[in-house]
Amino acid sequence: MQDVQRAVERLGSALEDNGMPRMPSRVLAHLMAEDRGQCTAAELAAALRVSPAAVSGAVRFLTQHGLVVKERRPSGRGDVYRLVDGDVWATLIAARHAQFEHYLASLDAAVSLLEPGSPGRARFESTRQCIALAQECVAELAERWSAT
């Protein structure tokens, strides 16, 4: 069991290092490691040694981002949380694609406001080119992954 907890903390930490809030990172990692593939809020709180309020905020974040699904327990008492059907990593990659769209739109607007030929505009244009390339690569990665 300690190995599972260490694995959860390692993945949770990596997700956190890459921008996901701490508790949603830990909850997502736990749900990935959980053999049953689902947990109640109380089970998550006990496994992660956190308060039910912390779990509530984490699962709200994860459901809003399409990574976790909330379902009624078959007994009708309480809810269970599970990973989305399919591949959670494909969902994370798709979210990055949407972020790139937002960045590109913002950069396009910013470039149009800056003086042509100015150093600031050149930096924004360079940044836009880099993000456009990253978006292209992420889209290609998603296609390749879905083909496997």
Salt bridges, closest charged atoms under 4 A:
ASP3 OD1 - ARG6 NH2 2.41
GLU9 OE2 - ARG26 NH2 2.74
GLU16 OE1 - ARG22 NE 3.83
GLU34 OE1 - HIS30 NE2 3.82
GLU34 OE2 - ARG36 NE 2.99
GLU43 OE1 - ARG36 NH2 3.16
GLU71 OE2 - ARG82 NE 2.79
ASP79 OD2 - LYS70 NZ 3.57
ASP79 OD1 - ARG72 NH1 2.97
ASP85 OD1 - ARG82 NH1 2.99
ASP108 OD1 - ARG128 NE 2.36
GLU125 OE2 - ARG121 NE 3.00
